[in-house]
Amino acid sequence: MAFIGSDDEWISYKLERQLEVLSSEPDAVVWSEGMVIDESGRPIGKTFSQFFDAYNRKKEGSIFLELMRGNYICGSSVVTRRENFDNIRFDESVPLLNDYLVMVQLAHEHPWRFVEEPLVKYRWHSGQSIKNYRGVWDKDQAAVYPRLVEEYQDELPGDVRAQLLVNAAEAFSRLGDGANARSSLGHALEHHADNMGARERLLQLDWGICFPDGWRLDGGGGADALVNEGDTHASAGRHEDALRSYEEALATDRSNVRALVGASVMLGRLNRAEEALPCLEEACELDAGDSEAWLNRGSCLEDLSRIDESKECYAEVLKINPRDLDGLGRTGVGLAADGDFEGALVCFEKIEEIQPGDVRNVANVAGCLKALSRFEEAIHRYTEGLETAPDDIPCALNKARCLKSLGRDEEALQCCEKALELLADVRRKDTEYMQELLQNLDGARQYVKLLEEEERKKGDELEGAGEYARKLEQLIEGQAAALVVVKQEDVPGMRRERQVPGIFGLFVMHVKNEGLSATSKRALAYAARKLKRD
């Protein structure tokens, strides 16, 4: 029996890989790593474990007690024998946590085996139930956590039972049910009298005690609960609210690395990188083995154009975990931007070993091969990428350039024509892209300056860039009517005889894939560095 969520996808050979494991251990439950994709099906560059902060969770053997800390299983990857379900049913009374209960029951009865290769594409999108049905989640948690304590009481340590009941109390509190929140906290202290989270929460519920530093306990006990609250806000895109939660956690415990990293990420997303950097420096000093802190520190330094220092941070990430996908990716991009395509290729090929099938990484491998004049290999990789993402414009154009370099002009022309068709289709969505652009005025202005600068440097190769930049500037200043005069022929690099998208085409693709984020701005910065070097 194998599971799959309605919006997730399996890799074609998923079952084959897992049945190989199951054949040697018939009683086991086999699951795998997942690759997180966005609404359009493009990988976001993180595995399931990275995305849900489950990289260090126990994945094999008896994972029953580990699951009591919360669900971290990629449900769409789970496979086990049908007879293992003879006494297991989904409980429809808890619609959002019934899969968690099933995983707990399977973990109670069977050993688990884990396949490190991502065999599932897990889709994260705006319709995600965890983001849009907070009240239902709270009701399910209020029902499920006490049930787990009751059903497995004799097998759970006291501190685990207490924490489950504290979690239930938090859910009751969010639902406005103070009586059941108090009752759950009281039972938690019966199971583990030293649970400070339960004690502090009871103080607030019963006597409304306000702590001098303004610490709120709405999310549960201690700084970790406030960090969890911040994580919830962050996943829903409420950056200001998330930042407040992380800052309150830090007011309680300045040594909380998760809070420091969380606060820095929110500051970065709010374009306050200068403020974010001290938090990350402090986090790295507190825990030199925290790869997430080093990774975000590197990202922050990139946003501040301190490139050499950012490279040192990514090197630290890879010392801690040589298989860290983000660390490898950012190191590879940095090496490519500096012209070290051999070094970049090593990074991108390592990513491919760990997470095969990532379209963007395939394009990165191909780009390095192209830069090294290994055109046949590059064509093969671009073709591979286009099979997975046939609407990838840069991939089609770069394949055409490689074909042209080998004198295969007819094939190159066909690739160019296809890319132009795709690019024209992208331009028909101008309004959508412009709205995204305007959501971040700093990013928009940066792009305007880049266009004007490139026209000055490149002359007629980017003829029209300055005019287009002025139209964008009008948009930025609120003259939305200017949007209607932005036509395909106005866009720099769109002249059919040159058949290249130019810097604007690359920018549009980044906006399409990521939204106008720090990622897009870093991509533009790298493009500018490359143009300056060339």
C-alpha positions in Angstrom: 0.0 0.0 0.0 1.4 3.4 -1.0 0.2 6.9 -0.3 0.1 10.0 -2.4 -1.3 13.5 -1.7 -3.6 14.9 -4.3 -1.2 17.7 -5.2 2.1 15.7 -4.9 4.0 13.7 -7.5 6.0 10.5 -7.5 9.4 10.1 -9.3 8.9 7.4 -12.1 11.0 4.8 -10.3 9.8 5.5 -6.7 8.1 2.2 -6.1 10.9 0.2 -7.7 13.5 1.7 -5.3 11.3 1.2 -2.2 10.2 -2.3 -3.1 13.9 -3.3 -3.2 14.1 -2.3 0.4 10.8 -3.9 1.3 11.8 -7.2 -0.3 14.7 -7.6 2.3 12.5 -6.5 5.3 8.9 -7.3 4.6 7.6 -6.0 7.9 9.0 -2.6 7.5 7.5 0.8 6.5 9.6 2.4 3.8 9.6 6.1 3.2 11.9 8.5 1.4 13.2 12.1 1.1 11.1 14.5 -0.9 11.8 17.4 -3.2 9.7 20.5 -2.5 8.2 22.1 -5.5 6.1 25.3 -6.0 2.6 25.7 -7.4 3.9 25.5 -11.0 5.9 22.3 -10.3 9.4 23.9 -10.1 11.8 22.7 -7.4 12.4 25.5 -4.8 15.9 24.1 -3.9 15.0 22.4 -0.6 14.3 18.8 0.4 11.3 17.9 2.5 13.6 17.5 5.6 15.2 20.9 5.1 11.9 22.7 4.4 10.3 21.3 7.6 13.4 21.5 9.8 13.5 17.7 10.1 17.1 17.1 8.8 18.3 15.7 12.2 15.1 13.8 13.1 15.4 10.0 13.5 14.3 8.4 10.2 15.0 4.7 10.6 14.4 1.9 13.1 11.9 2.5 15.9 10.7 6.1 15.3 7.6 5.9 17.6 8.9 8.2 20.3 10.4 10.6 17.8 6.9 11.0 16.2 5.5 12.1 19.6 7.5 15.3 19.0 5.3 16.0 15.9 4.9 14.7 12.4 7.9 15.0 10.1 7.1 12.1 7.7 6.7 12.8 3.9 3.4 11.1 3.7 3.4 10.7 -0.1 6.5 8.7 0.1 5.3 5.9 2.5 5.0 2.3 1.3 4.2 -0.8 3.4 2.5 -4.2 3.0 -1.3 -4.3 2.9 -1.5 -6.7 5.9 0.1 -4.0 8.1 -3.1 -2.1 7.7 -5.4 -4.8 9.0 -6.0 -3.0 12.3 -5.5 0.6 11.1 -8.1 3.0 9.8 -8.1 6.7 9.0 -10.1 8.7 11.6 -12.3 11.2 9.7 -13.1 13.1 12.9 -9.7 14.7 12.7 -9.4 15.5 9.0 -6.0 17.3 9.1 -4.3 15.0 11.6 -5.6 11.6 10.6 -2.5 10.9 8.5 -0.3 11.7 11.6 -2.3 9.2 13.7 -1.8 6.5 11.0 2.0 7.1 11.0 2.0 6.9 14.8 0.2 3.5 14.7 2.5 2.2 12.0 5.6 3.4 13.9 4.2 1.7 17.1 4.0 -1.7 15.4 6.7 -1.7 12.7 10.4 -0.7 12.0 10.9 2.1 9.4 13.5 2.3 6.6 14.5 5.5 4.9 15.6 6.1 1.3 17.8 9.3 1.1 17.1 9.9 -2.5 14.1 12.3 -3.1 11.5 10.0 -4.6 8.5 12.4 -4.2 7.8 15.9 -5.3 6.0 17.6 -2.4 4.0 20.7 -3.5 3.9 23.8 -1.3 1.4 26.4 -2.4 -1.1 29.0 -1.2 -3.9 26.5 -0.8 -2.0 24.4 1.8 -4.3 23.3 4.6 -1.8 24.1 7.3 -1.8 27.7 6.2 -5.5 28.2 5.5 -7.3 26.2 8.2 -5.7 27.2 11.4 -8.9 26.6 13.4 -9.4 23.1 12.1 -5.7 22.3 13.0 -6.3 23.6 16.5 -9.4 21.4 17.0 -7.6 18.4 15.7 -4.6 19.0 18.0 -6.8 19.5 21.0 -8.4 16.1 20.3 -5.3 14.1 19.2 -2.6 15.0 21.7 -4.7 13.9 24.8 -5.7 10.7 22.9 -2.1 9.8 22.3 -1.3 10.2 26.1 -4.3 8.0 27.0 -3.6 5.3 24.4 0.2 5.0 24.9 0.5 6.2 28.5 2.5 3.3 29.8 5.0 3.5 26.9 5.7 7.2 27.0 8.2 8.9 29.4 6.6 11.5 31.7 8.2 14.5 30.0 6.8 13.3 26.6 3.3 12.9 28.0 3.6 16.3 29.6 4.6 18.0 26.4 1.8 16.4 24.4 -0.7 17.9 27.0 1.0 21.3 26.9 0.6 21.2 23.1 -3.1 20.4 23.6 -3.4 23.3 26.0 -1.9 25.7 23.4 -4.5 24.5 20.9 -7.4 24.9 23.4 -6.1 28.4 24.3 -6.1 29.5 20.6 -9.7 28.2 20.4 -10.6 30.3 23.4 -11.3 27.3 25.6 -9.6 28.4 28.8 -11.1 25.7 31.0 -9.8 22.8 28.9 -6.4 24.6 28.5 -6.1 24.8 32.3 -7.2 21.2 32.7 -4.6 20.0 30.2 -1.8 22.0 31.8 -2.8 20.6 35.2 -2.6 17.0 33.9 0.8 17.9 32.2 2.2 18.8 35.6 0.9 15.5 37.1 2.9 13.7 34.5 6.0 15.9 34.8 6.1 18.4 37.6 9.2 20.2 36.3 7.6 21.2 33.0 8.2 24.9 33.1 6.1 25.6 30.1 3.0 24.3 31.8 3.8 26.2 35.0 4.3 29.5 33.3 1.2 29.1 31.1 -0.9 28.3 34.2 0.4 31.5 35.8 -0.8 33.6 32.9 -4.2 31.8 32.5 -5.0 31.8 36.2 -3.6 35.2 37.4 -2.8 37.1 34.2 0.8 37.6 35.4 2.7 39.9 33.0 6.4 39.3 32.8 8.6 42.5 33.1 10.2 42.0 29.6 6.8 41.8 27.9 7.1 38.1 27.2 3.9 36.7 25.7 3.1 33.0 26.3 0.3 32.7 23.8 2.2 30.1 21.9 3.1 27.9 24.9 6.0 27.6 27.3 9.3 29.5 27.0 11.2 31.0 24.1 10.8 27.9 21.9 7.0 28.3 21.9 7.4 31.9 20.7 9.8 30.7 18.0 7.2 28.2 16.9 4.7 31.0 16.8 7.1 33.0 14.6 7.5 30.0 12.3 3.8 29.8 11.9 3.6 33.5 11.0 6.6 33.2 8.6 5.1 30.2 6.7 1.9 32.3 6.1 4.0 35.2 4.8 3.3 37.5 7.9 6.8 38.7 8.2 6.2 41.6 10.6 4.2 39.4 13.0 6.9 36.7 12.7 9.6 39.2 13.5 7.8 40.3 16.6 7.5 36.7 17.9 11.2 36.0 17.3 12.1 39.3 19.0 10.0 38.4 22.1 11.6 35.0 22.2 15.0 36.8 22.2 13.9 39.1 25.0 13.4 36.0 27.0 16.4 34.0 25.9 19.1 35.8 23.9 20.9 32.6 23.4 18.1 31.0 21.4 19.7 30.3 18.0 16.5 29.5 16.3 15.0 32.9 17.3 18.2 34.7 16.1 18.1 33.0 12.7 14.3 33.4 12.4 14.5 37.1 13.2 17.4 37.6 10.7 15.5 35.9 7.9 12.4 38.1 8.5 14.6 41.2 8.6 16.1 40.1 5.3 12.7 39.6 3.7 11.8 43.1 4.9 14.9 44.5 3.2 16.7 45.2 6.5 19.8 43.2 5.8 22.1 45.5 7.8 20.0 44.8 11.0 19.9 41.0 10.2 23.6 40.5 10.0 24.4 41.0 13.8 21.7 38.4 14.7 23.4 35.9 12.4 26.9 36.7 13.6 25.6 36.1 17.2 23.9 32.8 16.2 27.1 31.5 14.6 29.1 32.4 17.7 26.6 30.7 19.9 26.5 27.5 17.8 29.3 27.2 15.3 27.7 23.9 14.1 24.4 25.4 13.0 24.5 25.2 9.2 21.3 27.3 8.8 22.8 30.2 10.7 25.9 30.1 8.5 23.9 29.8 5.3 21.7 32.7 6.1 24.7 34.8 7.2 26.2 34.1 3.7 23.0 35.1 2.1 22.8 38.3 4.1 26.4 39.2 3.2 25.6 38.7 -0.5 22.6 41.1 -0.2 25.1 43.6 1.3 27.5 43.0 -1.6 30.2 41.5 0.7 30.8 38.6 -1.6 34.1 37.3 -0.3 32.7 37.0 3.2 29.6 35.2 2.0 31.8 32.6 0.3 33.5 31.9 3.7 30.1 31.3 5.2 29.1 28.9 2.5 32.4 27.1 3.1 31.5 26.7 6.8 28.1 25.3 5.7 29.8 22.6 3.7 32.2 21.8 6.5 29.3 21.1 8.7 27.3 19.1 6.1 29.1 18.4 2.7 25.7 17.4 1.3 23.8 20.7 2.1 22.0 21.5 -1.1 21.8 25.3 -0.5 25.4 25.5 0.5 26.5 23.6 -2.6 24.2 25.7 -4.8 25.3 29.0 -3.6 28.9 28.1 -3.6 28.5 26.9 -7.2 26.8 30.1 -8.3 29.5 32.2 -6.7 32.3 30.2 -8.4 30.5 30.6 -11.8 30.1 34.3 -11.3 33.8 34.5 -10.7 34.6 32.5 -13.8 35.6 29.3 -12.1 33.3 27.0 -14.0 35.3 23.8 -13.2 34.8 24.4 -9.5 31.1 25.4 -10.0 30.5 22.2 -12.0 31.8 20.1 -9.2 29.2 21.7 -6.9 26.3 21.3 -9.3 27.2 17.7 -10.1 27.3 16.9 -6.3 23.7 18.4 -6.1 22.7 16.1 -8.9 24.0 13.1 -7.0 21.9 14.1 -3.9 18.8 15.4 -5.7 18.5 14.2 -9.3 15.9 15.8 -11.5 16.1 19.4 -10.3 15.6 21.4 -13.5 17.4 24.5 -12.4 20.4 22.4 -11.3 20.4 20.6 -14.7 20.6 24.1 -16.3 23.5 25.0 -14.0 25.4 21.9 -15.0 24.8 22.6 -18.7 25.8 26.2 -18.3 29.1 25.3 -16.8 29.7 22.7 -19.6 28.8 25.4 -22.2 31.3 27.9 -20.5 34.0 25.2 -20.7 33.3 24.7 -24.5 32.0 21.2 -23.8 29.1 21.8 -26.2 28.0 18.3 -26.9 27.7 17.5 -23.2 25.9 20.8 -22.6 23.4 20.2 -25.4 22.6 16.8 -23.9 21.9 18.4 -20.5 19.9 21.3 -21.9 17.8 18.7 -23.8 17.3 16.8 -20.5 16.1 20.0 -18.8 13.7 20.8 -21.6 12.1 17.4 -21.4 11.2 18.2 -17.8 10.4 21.9 -18.3 9.6 22.5 -22.0 8.8 26.2 -21.3 12.3 27.0 -19.9 13.3 29.9 -22.1 17.0 30.3 -21.0 17.5 26.6 -21.4 16.2 26.7 -25.0 18.3 29.7 -25.9 21.5 28.3 -24.4 21.0 25.0 -26.2 20.7 27.1 -29.4 24.0 28.8 -28.7 25.7 25.5 -28.2 24.3 24.2 -31.5 25.4 27.3 -33.2 28.9 26.9 -31.8 29.1 23.4 -33.4 27.8 24.7 -36.7 24.4 23.1 -36.4 22.6 26.2 -37.6 19.2 24.7 -38.6 18.8 23.1 -35.2 19.9 26.3 -33.5 17.3 28.3 -35.4 14.5 25.9 -34.4 15.5 26.3 -30.7 15.5 30.1 -31.1 12.1 30.2 -32.7 10.7 28.0 -29.9 12.2 30.3 -27.3 10.8 33.4 -29.0 7.3 31.8 -28.9 7.7 31.1 -25.2 9.0 34.6 -24.5 6.1 36.2 -26.4 3.8 34.2 -24.2 5.5 35.4 -21.1 5.2 39.0 -22.2 1.4 38.6 -22.5 1.4 38.3 -18.7 3.0 41.8 -18.3 0.5 43.1 -15.8 1.1 40.2 -13.4 4.9 40.6 -13.5 4.7 44.4 -13.1 2.5 44.0 -10.0 5.0 41.6 -8.5 7.8 44.1 -9.4 6.0 46.9 -7.7 5.6 44.9 -4.4 9.3 45.6 -3.8 10.2 49.1 -4.8 13.8 48.7 -3.8 14.1 45.8 -6.2 12.3 47.7 -8.9 14.6 50.7 -8.6 17.6 48.4 -8.6 16.4 47.0 -11.9 15.8 50.4 -13.4 19.3 51.5 -12.6 20.7 48.2 -14.0 18.9 48.7 -17.3 20.1 52.3 -17.7 23.7 51.3 -16.8 23.6 48.4 -19.2 22.4 50.6 -22.1 25.3 53.0 -21.4 27.9 50.1 -21.3 26.5 48.1 -24.2 25.2 50.8 -26.5 23.0 49.6 -29.3 23.1 46.0 -28.2 20.5 46.9 -25.6 18.9 49.7 -27.5 15.7 50.7 -25.8 16.7 49.7 -22.3 16.8 53.3 -21.1 13.3 54.0 -22.5 12.0 50.9 -20.9 13.6 51.8 -17.6 12.0 55.2 -17.7 8.6 53.5 -18.2 9.3 51.3 -15.2 10.3 54.4 -13.2 6.9 55.9 -14.0 5.2 52.8 -12.7 7.3 52.9 -9.5 6.1 56.5 -9.0 2.5 55.4 -9.3 1.7 56.3 -12.9 0.2 52.9 -13.6 -1.2 54.1 -17.0 2.3 53.8 -18.3 1.9 50.1 -18.3 -0.2 50.1 -21.4 2.6 51.5 -23.5 5.1 48.7 -22.6 5.0 46.5 -25.6 7.1 43.5 -26.7 9.1 45.6 -29.1 10.0 48.1 -26.3 11.8 45.4 -24.3 15.6 45.4 -24.5 17.1 42.3 -26.0 13.8 41.3 -27.6 14.7 42.3 -31.2 14.0 39.3 -33.3 17.2 39.5 -35.4 19.4 39.0 -32.2 17.1 36.3 -30.8 18.3 36.7 -27.3 16.2 37.7 -24.2 18.9 39.9 -22.7 19.0 40.8 -19.0 15.3 41.5 -19.0 14.4 38.0 -20.1 16.5 36.5 -17.3 14.9 38.9 -14.8 11.4 38.0 -15.9 12.2 34.3 -15.5 13.4 34.9 -12.0 10.3 36.9 -11.1 8.2 34.1 -12.6 10.0 31.4 -10.6 10.6 33.1 -7.3 8.6 36.3 -7.0 10.7 39.5 -6.6 12.7 38.3 -3.7 16.3 38.4 -2.4 17.0 35.5 -4.8 16.0 37.6 -7.8 18.1 40.6 -6.6 21.1 38.3 -6.1 20.6 36.9 -9.6 20.7 40.4 -11.0 23.8 41.2 -8.9 25.6 38.1 -10.3 24.5 39.1 -13.9 25.9 42.6 -13.4 29.2 41.1 -12.1 29.5 38.8 -15.1 28.8 41.7 -17.5 31.4 43.8 -15.8 34.0 40.9 -16.0 33.2 40.3 -19.7 
